[in-house]
Amino acid sequence: MAGRLFKVSALATAVCASSGFYLYNRKLNLDDLSVIRFGRAAATTAIISFDYLTAFKHVEYGTEEYWAVRSKVHLRSAERLRDLCCANRGTFIKVGQHLGALDYLLPEEYTSTLKVLHSRAPQSSMQEIQQVIREDLGKELSELFVAFEEKPHGAASLAQVHKAVLHDGRTVAIKVQHPKVQSQSVKDIVMMEVLVKGVHWLCPDFAFMWLVDEAKKNMPLELDFLREGQNAEKVANMLAHFPFLKISENLGKIYSEMIFICGFVHCDPHPGNVLVRNCPQSKKTEITLLDHGLYQVLEPDFRLDYCRLWQALIKGDMSGVERYSRRLGAGELYGLFACVLTARSWTAVNAGISSVPVTHSEDVEIRTNAALYLPQISELLNRVPRQMLLLLKTNDLLRGIETTLQTRASSSSFINMSRCCIRAMARHKRSKARSRRTRMQVTLAECVQLCTLSVYELLLWVKGCRLAAWLTALLTCLQ
């Protein structure tokens, strides 16, 4: 028996030693092994699940102690999730960035902790970059470029960008995928699917399969750089008529144009993908959209119903809100859908979101209700069309930028949206018109509505400017 144990031990030692020698010669990073990545993810999931299942056993629901404990558990779990994303990198950081934008769904402890992933993306070494270019293009850097800056100008979850000079003298930006991201992404998504199903089995209220489904569909698109180049050219032509003066207002114009008019939407407008610069020629401020891997093409019927829904939300037309929310798949959860879409309370939705300013107390109310209605929100997200999920993500990212710039829910943003909705509906009606007279009537009605909006915008400007305050004071004195 002792002899057998000795032989088995010797064989195991030999296998481990040869495996170690093989891995050393291959210079393989253990973090790249699927078993390590899965083990790390499974351990983090188990720790977070155990924390939630045990932390509230001796705390009465609804007490101050309960809310304090819950906040601490949320924060601990969010930090563990953030550390997992940073350790596994690639697909995990991408999904973590998405979670960080779900202000309408996740507690503040999660969103504030995971938002840092936008600026915590890993960087690949120069040796790794050279290897990726060598494998993809079959040439060395010196054969392709006269100069290539080793320090990246920006690094994201899936790739990083370097400045280079071609042999014909042109200065270009070179986007290079991180090594192994392509091969790891499929395994990572399968891993996430298994873990999410496991947590759902343990806690039925946890229903995030829609997030895994989105990652499964969108990740191959984001890794296709040829498609990304085509998207960049298409959106450049599509938005060529926009001069840009203010960032927040015109960012809203860009996205209103893409969503309501064109039906072709850049779906990753986080701060790292929106570049603001001074144009050397015009000396004016320009906005540049980066990362064109993820776009959503909106079906015409969906786009028009979405357009009508926003018109109803801006006006406070509740019958329209219910009708078009149901047509977009929300069913009897149309009220919850309106609140999720606008990140506004039901009171504000009823009054018309353009007429009620956003307040801190309303934000607190929304976050509290999001925690209470998590099962219903998860059901809603599993129910609506897949193209709606990317629009919700896009809305959240844009709201984050507007909140930072303190321009959230401004009157100008609603006017821009209304203007695009009017143009979209008029274009649709003209395409369906059978006579020239009908088309002219549609165009005339469009002009009247747009002029009315412009007059309203002018009145708002006059009301807010110093001249208006001076005239009001003068008239008061004269009276």
RASUL-V642465 format. One record per backbone hydrogen bond with DSSP energy under -0.5 kcal/mol. CO is the residue of the C=O (numbers start at 1). NH is the residue of the N-H. If there is no record, write none. Layout:
co=CO nh=NH
co=CO nh=NH
//
This chain:
co=1 nh=5
co=2 nh=6
co=3 nh=7
co=4 nh=8
co=5 nh=9
co=6 nh=10
co=7 nh=11
co=8 nh=12
co=9 nh=13
co=10 nh=14
co=11 nh=15
co=12 nh=16
co=13 nh=17
co=14 nh=18
co=15 nh=19
co=16 nh=20
co=17 nh=21
co=18 nh=22
co=19 nh=23
co=20 nh=24
co=21 nh=25
co=22 nh=26
co=23 nh=27
co=23 nh=28
co=24 nh=27
co=29 nh=32
co=30 nh=33
co=33 nh=37
co=34 nh=38
co=35 nh=39
co=36 nh=40
co=37 nh=41
co=38 nh=42
co=39 nh=43
co=40 nh=44
co=41 nh=45
co=42 nh=46
co=43 nh=47
co=44 nh=48
co=45 nh=49
co=46 nh=50
co=47 nh=51
co=48 nh=52
co=49 nh=53
co=50 nh=54
co=51 nh=55
co=54 nh=57
co=56 nh=59
co=60 nh=63
co=63 nh=67
co=64 nh=68
co=65 nh=69
co=66 nh=70
co=67 nh=71
co=68 nh=72
co=69 nh=73
co=70 nh=74
co=71 nh=75
co=72 nh=76
co=73 nh=77
co=74 nh=78
co=75 nh=79
co=76 nh=80
co=77 nh=81
co=78 nh=82
co=79 nh=83
co=80 nh=84
co=81 nh=85
co=82 nh=86
co=83 nh=87
co=84 nh=88
co=85 nh=89
co=89 nh=92
co=90 nh=94
co=91 nh=95
co=92 nh=96
co=93 nh=97
co=94 nh=98
co=95 nh=99
co=96 nh=100
co=97 nh=101
co=98 nh=101
co=99 nh=102
co=101 nh=103
co=102 nh=105
co=102 nh=106
co=107 nh=110
co=107 nh=111
co=108 nh=112
co=109 nh=113
co=110 nh=114
co=111 nh=115
co=113 nh=116
co=114 nh=117
co=115 nh=118
co=116 nh=119
co=125 nh=129
co=126 nh=130
co=127 nh=131
co=128 nh=132
co=129 nh=133
co=130 nh=134
co=131 nh=135
co=132 nh=136
co=133 nh=137
co=133 nh=138
co=133 nh=139
co=134 nh=138
co=140 nh=143
co=140 nh=144
co=141 nh=144
co=141 nh=145
co=144 nh=167
co=147 nh=165
co=150 nh=152
co=154 nh=161
co=158 nh=178
co=159 nh=156
co=160 nh=176
co=161 nh=153
co=161 nh=154
co=162 nh=174
co=163 nh=149
co=164 nh=172
co=165 nh=146
co=165 nh=147
co=166 nh=169
co=170 nh=166
co=172 nh=164
co=172 nh=174
co=173 nh=175
co=174 nh=162
co=174 nh=176
co=176 nh=160
co=178 nh=181
co=180 nh=184
co=181 nh=185
co=182 nh=186
co=183 nh=187
co=184 nh=188
co=185 nh=189
co=186 nh=190
co=187 nh=191
co=188 nh=192
co=189 nh=193
co=190 nh=194
co=191 nh=195
co=192 nh=196
co=193 nh=197
co=194 nh=198
co=195 nh=199
co=196 nh=200
co=197 nh=201
co=198 nh=202
co=199 nh=203
co=203 nh=206
co=205 nh=207
co=208 nh=211
co=208 nh=212
co=209 nh=213
co=210 nh=214
co=211 nh=215
co=212 nh=216
co=213 nh=217
co=214 nh=218
co=215 nh=219
co=218 nh=222
co=219 nh=223
co=221 nh=224
co=223 nh=225
co=224 nh=228
co=225 nh=229
co=226 nh=230
co=227 nh=231
co=228 nh=232
co=229 nh=233
co=230 nh=234
co=231 nh=235
co=232 nh=236
co=233 nh=237
co=234 nh=238
co=235 nh=239
co=237 nh=240
co=239 nh=242
co=241 nh=243
co=246 nh=250
co=247 nh=251
co=248 nh=252
co=249 nh=253
co=250 nh=254
co=251 nh=255
co=252 nh=256
co=253 nh=257
co=254 nh=258
co=255 nh=259
co=256 nh=260
co=256 nh=261
co=257 nh=261
co=257 nh=262
co=258 nh=263
co=258 nh=264
co=263 nh=298
co=265 nh=267
co=265 nh=296
co=268 nh=270
co=270 nh=273
co=271 nh=274
co=273 nh=275
co=273 nh=290
co=275 nh=288
co=277 nh=279
co=277 nh=286
co=279 nh=283
co=284 nh=279
co=286 nh=277
co=288 nh=275
co=293 nh=295
co=294 nh=267
co=295 nh=297
co=296 nh=265
co=296 nh=298
co=299 nh=303
co=300 nh=304
co=301 nh=305
co=302 nh=306
co=303 nh=307
co=304 nh=308
co=305 nh=309
co=306 nh=310
co=307 nh=311
co=308 nh=312
co=309 nh=313
co=310 nh=314
co=311 nh=315
co=312 nh=316
co=312 nh=317
co=313 nh=353
co=314 nh=354
co=316 nh=318
co=317 nh=321
co=318 nh=322
co=319 nh=323
co=320 nh=324
co=321 nh=325
co=322 nh=326
co=323 nh=327
co=324 nh=328
co=325 nh=330
co=326 nh=329
co=328 nh=385
co=330 nh=333
co=331 nh=334
co=333 nh=337
co=334 nh=338
co=335 nh=339
co=336 nh=340
co=337 nh=341
co=338 nh=342
co=339 nh=343
co=339 nh=344
co=345 nh=349
co=346 nh=350
co=347 nh=351
co=348 nh=352
co=352 nh=355
co=352 nh=356
co=355 nh=357
co=359 nh=363
co=360 nh=364
co=361 nh=365
co=362 nh=366
co=363 nh=367
co=364 nh=368
co=365 nh=369
co=366 nh=370
co=367 nh=371
co=368 nh=372
co=369 nh=373
co=371 nh=374
co=373 nh=377
co=374 nh=378
co=375 nh=379
co=376 nh=380
co=377 nh=381
co=378 nh=382
co=379 nh=383
co=380 nh=383
co=380 nh=384
co=385 nh=388
co=385 nh=389
co=386 nh=389
co=386 nh=390
co=387 nh=391
co=388 nh=392
co=389 nh=393
co=390 nh=394
co=391 nh=395
co=392 nh=396
co=393 nh=397
co=394 nh=398
co=395 nh=399
co=396 nh=400
co=397 nh=401
co=398 nh=402
co=399 nh=403
co=400 nh=404
co=401 nh=405
co=402 nh=407
co=402 nh=408
co=403 nh=406
co=407 nh=410
co=410 nh=414
co=411 nh=415
co=412 nh=416
co=413 nh=417
co=414 nh=418
co=415 nh=419
co=416 nh=420
co=417 nh=421
co=418 nh=422
co=419 nh=423
co=420 nh=424
co=421 nh=425
co=422 nh=426
co=423 nh=427
co=424 nh=428
co=425 nh=429
co=426 nh=430
co=427 nh=431
co=428 nh=432
co=429 nh=433
co=435 nh=439
co=436 nh=440
co=437 nh=441
co=438 nh=442
co=439 nh=443
co=440 nh=444
co=441 nh=445
co=442 nh=446
co=443 nh=447
co=444 nh=448
co=445 nh=449
co=446 nh=450
co=447 nh=451
co=448 nh=452
co=449 nh=453
co=450 nh=454
co=451 nh=455
co=452 nh=456
co=453 nh=457
co=454 nh=458
co=455 nh=459
co=456 nh=460
co=457 nh=461
co=458 nh=462
co=459 nh=463
co=460 nh=464
co=461 nh=465
co=462 nh=465
co=465 nh=469
co=466 nh=470
co=467 nh=471
co=468 nh=472
co=469 nh=473
co=470 nh=474
co=471 nh=475
co=472 nh=476
co=473 nh=477
co=474 nh=478
co=475 nh=479
//
